[in-house]
Amino acid sequence: MADKKVVIRHDVHRDRFDVEVAGESIAQFNHDEHGWAGMESAKTLVERLGEKLGFEVVSEEGGDAESDDH
């Protein structure tokens, strides 16, 4: 169980983040679509799930919003 980890990967501008499991993005949140409050709620949900279900949640910076825009 110690190997279970979720990464919250913020872009360098902090206006979007991906939730990654085993190196694969499973969800994306951004300011334009979700707003600051929505992004914070999503991050809090992932962190609380980690606490309750016993997996590690780490925040990392990576990527560039300008080159990752969809």
N, C-alpha and C positions, 0 to 999 in steps of 0.2 A: 504494500500500500504506500510505502514511502516514495515510490517512483511516480505516483500520480501527481501531475502538475498541470496547471492551467496558466498560460501567460497572457497578461493584458498588455498588448504592444501598442504604445502610443506613437503617433507620428511626431516628428521633430517640432511641429507647431502646436501640438497638444489639442488639436481640434477634431481628432478622430482617433479611434482605437479599434484594434481587432482582438477577439478572444480566440486564443490558439490552444489546441489540444494535440499533443504528439506532433507538433510542428505544422499542423493544418489549421487554417483559419475556419472557425465554425460560425462566427458572427462578427458583424462590423457595425460600429456606431459612430455617427459624426454629428457635429454641431448643426449643420444646415438641416439635416433630416430630423434629428432627435432633440436638439436644443441642449443647453448645458445641464439642465435638471434631468433630462432623460438619460444623458450620458452618465451622470453621477449615479442615478438610480440603477442603471444596468451594471455599473462597476460594483456598487454595493451588493447587488444581488449575487453576482459571481463570487465575491468575497465571502458572503454569508453561506452560500452553498458549499464553498470550500471548507469552512469551519464545521458545518454540520455533517458533511459527507466524508470528511477526512482527506481532502486533497490540498496540496500546496497551491497558493495563488501568488504569482509574482508579477510585478509591473516592470516592463522594460521599454526603453525607447528604441525605435527603429523605423526605418522607412521615411519617406518624404511625401507629405500631402500633395505637393505639386506634381510629382511623378506618379502617384498612386490614385489620382482622381478617377472616379468611375462615372 
